[in-house]
Structure formats: C-alpha cells, structure tokens
Amino acid sequence: FYLGLEAARTGDLAEAEKCFQSVSNDAEDSWCALANIARIRERREDYPGAAEDLATAADLARDARTKSRLYAEAARLYIKLQSDERARMLLGYAIELDPSNYAAIDFLRRFK
C-alpha cells in the first residue's frame, strides 16, 4: 500500500496503480486502495472507471462518514459524465449516511 503512495507521489502512476491493485483484494485496505486507484484513473481522464472505483470503495468502507465522502466524489464524476440519475442516487446515499456532508448537499442543490 505504501509503495503505491510513494509511486503516486513521484508521478509513477502505472506503478502506483499496480501496487494498489495488489492490496485491493485485502479486506482491510481494499476500500482505500480502490479509492487511490480511482484518483489515478481520474488523473488519466478515465472518468467512468474512476467513478465506478469510488462507488465500490464507498460500498466497502467501514464508517458512514467515509462512505458518504466517497459517494459524493463518485457523484461528482458522474455529473462530469452527464449521468445525472446515477449522480443523484449516490448523492442521496451520501447525505443519508452523513447529513453534514456539505459537498454532497451542494452538488445536489445544483441539480434543482
């Protein structure tokens, strides 16, 4: 996991993704590894892949606040992809999990 962070920090995105993939099957860190893979994919402009990885990371995260933040990040990418219905659904989950997630509330307000 930490090798992936170091590779990402130095700009070696291919190595970082490879390192995160290797720990993504570990139940303990899988959500975090997937979230980092999503960020790499977003930097590569693979928005559909990044959005799906963030949504999956949210599903796997253990606490409600983390789930909420990840769902809101995924929704931001779905908005970019013009998948408004999917974005609304994820924002709804995010706000339900953490009513104080102001980023999710703001994104949802923009739809209205």
C-alpha positions in Angstrom: 0.0 0.0 0.0 2.7 2.5 1.0 4.7 1.6 -2.1 1.7 2.7 -4.1 1.5 6.0 -2.3 5.2 6.6 -2.9 4.9 5.8 -6.6 1.9 8.1 -6.9 3.8 10.9 -5.1 6.7 10.6 -7.5 4.4 10.6 -10.5 4.8 6.9 -11.5 1.0 6.3 -11.9 1.4 2.9 -13.6 3.5 1.5 -10.7 1.1 3.1 -8.2 -1.9 1.5 -9.7 -0.1 -1.8 -9.8 0.7 -1.5 -6.1 -2.8 -0.5 -5.1 -4.3 -3.4 -7.2 -2.1 -5.8 -5.3 -3.7 -4.8 -2.0 -7.2 -4.2 -3.3 -8.1 -7.8 -2.5 -7.1 -7.4 1.1 -10.3 -6.9 3.0 -8.6 -4.5 5.5 -7.4 -1.9 2.9 -9.4 -2.7 -0.2 -11.6 0.4 0.0 -8.6 2.7 0.4 -6.7 1.0 -2.4 -9.7 1.3 -4.7 -10.1 5.0 -3.8 -6.5 5.6 -4.7 -6.9 3.7 -7.9 -9.9 5.9 -8.7 -7.8 9.0 -8.2 -5.1 7.7 -10.6 -7.8 6.9 -13.2 -9.3 10.4 -12.8 -5.8 11.9 -13.4 -5.7 9.7 -16.6 -9.1 11.1 -17.5 -10.7 7.6 -17.2 -13.8 9.1 -15.6 -16.1 6.1 -15.9 -13.5 3.8 -14.3 -12.7 6.3 -11.6 -16.4 6.8 -10.8 -17.1 3.1 -10.5 -14.0 2.5 -8.3 -15.1 5.3 -6.0 -18.6 3.9 -5.7 -17.2 0.4 -5.0 -14.7 1.9 -2.4 -17.7 3.6 -0.7 -19.5 0.3 -0.6 -16.5 -1.3 1.1 -15.6 1.5 3.5 -16.4 0.8 7.1 -17.7 4.1 8.5 -20.6 6.2 7.4 -18.6 9.4 7.0 -16.0 7.8 4.7 -18.8 6.1 2.7 -20.5 9.5 2.3 -17.4 11.3 1.1 -16.6 8.6 -1.4 -20.2 8.5 -2.8 -20.1 12.3 -3.2 -16.7 12.1 -5.0 -18.2 9.4 -7.3 -21.3 11.6 -7.9 -19.0 14.5 -8.9 -17.5 12.3 -11.6 -20.9 11.1 -12.7 -22.0 14.7 -13.1 -19.0 15.3 -15.3 -20.1 12.3 -17.3 -23.6 13.6 -17.5 -25.0 10.6 -15.7 -27.3 12.7 -13.7 -29.6 10.0 -12.4 -26.7 7.9 -11.0 -25.2 11.1 -9.5 -28.5 11.9 -7.8 -28.8 8.4 -6.4 -25.2 8.5 -5.0 -25.7 12.0 -3.5 -28.8 10.7 -1.8 -26.8 7.9 -0.2 -24.1 10.3 0.8 -26.5 12.7 2.5 -28.4 9.9 4.2 -25.1 8.5 5.6 -23.8 11.9 6.7 -26.3 14.7 6.8 -23.4 17.2 7.4 -21.7 16.3 4.1 -21.9 19.8 2.7 -20.2 19.0 -0.6 -22.9 16.4 -1.3 -25.7 18.8 -0.3 -24.2 21.5 -2.6 -23.9 19.1 -5.5 -27.5 18.0 -5.1 -28.7 21.6 -4.8 -27.1 22.4 -8.2 -29.4 19.9 -9.8 -32.5 21.8 -8.7 
